């Protein structure tokens, strides 16, 4: 579209759609032209949503640089959490890590995977919920999807697990039930094989904000179960190896 891009206007539209549990097609939006514009809109959307948690998702699109978005609503609960359900809501089992020290932007030699692992103070079993205000999510305009907080619509942080899970998660037995039905059963599989791939890419992005990847930040690392649509409200139970996380999705 040719209109002058207005990040505040886009954020307001996305916020309104999210509040109403509605979606619109990509063609109805004025699109950000670059990552700077997309992030400006995302920051305004986060402000409209009242997001204050220091919890983030990170991903790398095909042929693109690493991007992040805040997780909201964010709940820390081994059991008993409740996240709003909307039509089209999807679910992912994930590993989250908390940083015990800063990973500042640095020039020259990039961070190694070992350095990122050393900066992690704890690892957790978690679950991300996703539904975008954009009907096609990021398949038409990934920058628009970035503005829409990468489709995040909730995160439940479960029990702490051994930090070695960042090396061993792949292939671990994983079973997920929803509303009493099994929706995933098989080995945990990350899209990149290594759960730290996208975090490492982001750590080595010299264009990321100076305030990013500070000690205390929680970063979720990507799905181990694929994105599974939840066709109705109900309780979710996740068993990854010997670690369990249970919570509910309920009508808003």
C-alpha positions as CSV (number, residue, x, y, z in Angstrom):
1,X,0.0,0.0,0.0
2,X,1.2,3.5,-0.7
3,X,0.0,5.5,2.3
4,X,2.5,7.1,4.6
5,X,3.3,4.6,7.3
6,X,1.9,5.6,10.8
7,X,3.3,3.3,13.5
8,X,0.9,4.7,16.1
9,X,-2.1,4.1,13.8
10,X,-1.0,0.5,13.0
11,X,-0.5,-0.2,16.7
12,X,-3.9,1.2,17.5
13,X,-5.5,-1.0,14.9
14,X,-3.7,-4.2,16.0
15,X,-4.6,-3.4,19.6
16,X,-8.3,-3.0,18.7
17,X,-8.4,-6.2,16.7
18,X,-6.7,-8.2,19.5
19,X,-9.0,-6.8,22.1
20,X,-12.0,-7.9,20.0
21,X,-10.5,-11.3,19.1
22,X,-10.7,-10.4,15.4
23,X,-8.5,-10.8,12.4
24,X,-8.1,-8.8,9.2
25,X,-6.3,-9.6,5.9
26,X,-2.8,-8.2,5.3
27,X,-4.2,-6.1,2.4
28,X,-6.2,-3.9,4.8
29,X,-3.1,-2.6,6.6
30,X,-0.5,0.0,5.7
31,X,2.7,-2.0,5.8
32,X,5.9,-1.1,7.5
33,X,8.7,-0.6,5.0
34,X,11.5,-1.9,7.2
35,X,12.3,-3.5,10.5
36,X,12.8,-0.1,12.2
37,X,9.2,0.8,11.3
38,X,7.9,-2.6,12.3
39,X,9.6,-2.4,15.7
40,X,8.3,1.2,16.3
41,X,4.7,-0.2,15.8
42,X,5.5,-3.2,18.0
43,X,6.7,-1.0,20.8
44,X,3.6,1.2,20.7
45,X,1.4,-2.0,20.6
46,X,3.3,-3.3,23.7
47,X,2.6,0.0,25.4
48,X,-1.1,-0.1,24.5
49,X,-1.2,-3.7,25.9
50,X,0.4,-2.5,29.1
51,X,3.2,-5.0,28.9
52,X,5.8,-4.8,31.7
53,X,7.2,-8.3,31.9
54,X,10.9,-8.9,30.9
55,X,10.0,-12.0,28.9
56,X,10.7,-12.3,25.1
57,X,10.4,-14.6,22.1
58,X,13.0,-14.6,19.4
59,X,13.0,-16.0,15.9
60,X,14.8,-15.6,12.6
61,X,12.7,-15.4,9.4
62,X,14.0,-17.0,6.2
63,X,16.7,-14.7,4.8
64,X,16.2,-12.2,7.6
65,X,17.8,-11.0,10.8
66,X,16.8,-12.1,14.3
67,X,13.7,-10.4,15.8
68,X,12.1,-10.4,19.2
69,X,8.7,-9.6,20.7
70,X,7.4,-9.4,24.3
71,X,5.4,-12.3,25.7
72,X,2.0,-11.3,27.0
73,X,0.0,-12.2,29.0
74,X,2.9,-13.8,30.8
75,X,2.2,-16.2,33.8
76,X,4.6,-18.1,35.9
77,X,2.9,-21.2,37.2
78,X,3.6,-24.9,37.4
79,X,-0.2,-25.5,37.4
80,X,-3.4,-23.6,37.6
81,X,-2.6,-20.8,35.1
82,X,-5.4,-19.6,32.7
83,X,-4.9,-17.9,29.3
84,X,-7.7,-16.5,27.2
85,X,-8.8,-18.7,24.3
86,X,-9.7,-17.2,20.9
87,X,-10.7,-18.8,17.7
88,X,-7.6,-19.8,15.8
89,X,-5.4,-20.0,18.9
90,X,-2.3,-22.1,18.5
91,X,-0.1,-23.8,21.1
92,X,3.7,-24.6,21.2
93,X,5.7,-26.4,23.8
94,X,9.0,-24.6,24.3
95,X,12.1,-24.3,26.5
96,X,12.7,-20.9,28.1
97,X,16.0,-19.6,29.5
98,X,16.8,-16.9,32.0
99,X,20.0,-14.9,31.6
100,X,22.2,-14.7,34.7
101,X,24.4,-12.0,33.1
102,X,24.3,-9.5,30.3
103,X,25.1,-10.3,26.7
104,X,26.0,-6.8,25.5
105,X,26.4,-5.9,21.9
106,X,30.0,-6.4,20.9
107,X,32.0,-5.8,17.8
108,X,34.6,-8.2,16.4
109,X,34.5,-11.8,17.5
110,X,30.8,-13.1,17.7
111,X,29.5,-14.8,20.7
112,X,30.0,-18.6,20.7
113,X,27.2,-21.0,21.7
114,X,29.3,-21.9,24.8
115,X,29.3,-18.2,25.8
116,X,25.5,-18.0,25.5
117,X,25.1,-21.2,27.5
118,X,27.4,-19.8,30.2
119,X,25.3,-16.7,30.4
120,X,22.1,-18.8,31.1
121,X,21.3,-19.1,34.8
122,X,18.2,-21.3,34.5
123,X,16.0,-23.2,32.0
124,X,12.3,-23.9,32.2
125,X,9.5,-25.9,30.4
126,X,7.1,-23.4,28.9
127,X,4.2,-23.0,26.6
128,X,3.5,-20.2,24.1
129,X,0.0,-19.3,22.8
130,X,-0.3,-17.7,19.4
131,X,-3.1,-15.9,17.5
132,X,-2.4,-12.9,15.2
133,X,-4.6,-10.0,14.4
134,X,-3.4,-10.7,10.8
135,X,-5.4,-13.4,9.1
136,X,-2.3,-14.7,7.2
137,X,0.0,-14.2,10.2
138,X,3.5,-13.6,8.7
139,X,3.1,-15.4,5.4
140,X,2.4,-12.2,3.3
141,X,4.2,-9.5,5.3
142,X,6.6,-10.7,7.9
143,X,7.3,-7.1,8.9
144,X,3.6,-6.6,9.7
145,X,3.8,-9.8,11.8
146,X,6.7,-8.4,13.7
147,X,4.6,-5.3,14.5
148,X,1.9,-7.7,15.8
149,X,4.3,-9.0,18.4
150,X,5.0,-12.1,16.2
151,X,1.5,-13.3,16.9
152,X,2.2,-14.0,20.6
153,X,-1.0,-14.1,22.7
154,X,0.3,-15.6,25.9
155,X,3.0,-17.5,27.7
156,X,3.0,-19.9,30.6
157,X,6.3,-20.5,32.3
158,X,6.4,-23.9,34.0
159,X,8.9,-25.8,36.2
160,X,12.6,-25.2,36.2
161,X,14.5,-28.0,34.4
162,X,18.1,-28.9,34.3
163,X,20.1,-26.4,32.3
164,X,21.5,-29.2,30.2
165,X,18.1,-29.3,28.4
166,X,19.4,-26.8,26.0
167,X,21.7,-29.5,24.7
168,X,19.4,-32.5,25.2
169,X,15.8,-31.3,24.4
170,X,15.8,-32.7,20.9
171,X,14.5,-36.3,20.9
172,X,13.2,-36.1,24.5
173,X,9.8,-37.9,24.7
174,X,7.0,-35.2,24.6
175,X,3.3,-35.7,25.1
176,X,0.6,-33.0,25.1
177,X,-3.1,-33.4,25.8
178,X,-5.8,-30.8,25.3
179,X,-9.3,-31.2,26.7
180,X,-8.6,-34.8,27.3
181,X,-7.3,-35.6,23.8
182,X,-3.7,-36.2,22.8
183,X,-2.6,-33.5,20.4
184,X,1.1,-34.3,20.2
185,X,3.1,-37.5,21.1
186,X,6.6,-38.1,19.9
187,X,10.1,-36.8,20.2
188,X,10.6,-33.1,20.9
189,X,11.9,-31.4,17.8
190,X,13.1,-27.8,17.3
191,X,12.8,-26.3,13.8
192,X,16.6,-25.6,13.8
193,X,17.6,-28.7,15.7
194,X,19.4,-26.6,18.4
195,X,17.1,-24.7,20.7
196,X,19.7,-21.9,21.1
197,X,20.1,-21.2,17.4
198,X,17.8,-18.1,17.3
199,X,19.1,-16.7,20.6
200,X,22.7,-17.0,19.4
201,X,21.7,-15.3,16.2
202,X,20.1,-12.4,18.2
203,X,23.0,-12.1,20.5
204,X,25.2,-11.6,17.5
205,X,22.9,-9.0,15.9
206,X,24.8,-5.7,16.1
207,X,21.5,-3.8,15.4
208,X,19.6,-5.0,18.4
209,X,18.7,-2.5,21.1
210,X,21.4,-1.8,23.7
211,X,18.9,-2.7,26.4
212,X,18.3,-6.2,25.1
213,X,19.6,-9.5,26.6
214,X,20.3,-8.1,30.0
215,X,20.6,-10.3,33.2
216,X,17.2,-11.3,34.4
217,X,15.6,-11.4,30.9
218,X,13.6,-14.5,30.1
219,X,13.8,-15.7,26.5
220,X,11.8,-18.5,25.0
221,X,13.6,-20.5,22.3
222,X,11.1,-21.9,19.8
223,X,8.7,-24.7,19.4
224,X,9.4,-28.4,20.2
225,X,6.0,-29.6,19.1
226,X,5.1,-27.5,16.0
227,X,2.2,-25.0,16.2
228,X,-1.0,-26.9,17.1
229,X,-4.4,-25.2,16.7
230,X,-6.7,-25.4,19.8
231,X,-10.2,-25.7,18.4
232,X,-11.9,-25.2,21.8
233,X,-11.1,-24.1,25.4
234,X,-9.8,-26.7,27.8
235,X,-7.0,-27.9,30.0
236,X,-3.5,-28.5,28.5
237,X,-1.1,-31.0,30.1
238,X,2.5,-31.2,28.9
239,X,4.9,-34.0,29.8
240,X,8.5,-33.5,28.5
241,X,10.6,-36.3,29.8
242,X,9.9,-36.2,33.6
243,X,8.8,-32.5,33.7
244,X,5.1,-31.6,33.6
245,X,3.2,-28.3,33.0
246,X,-0.6,-28.0,33.2
247,X,-2.8,-25.0,32.6
248,X,-6.0,-24.0,30.9
249,X,-7.2,-21.9,28.0
250,X,-10.7,-20.4,28.7
251,X,-13.0,-18.2,26.7
252,X,-12.1,-14.5,27.1
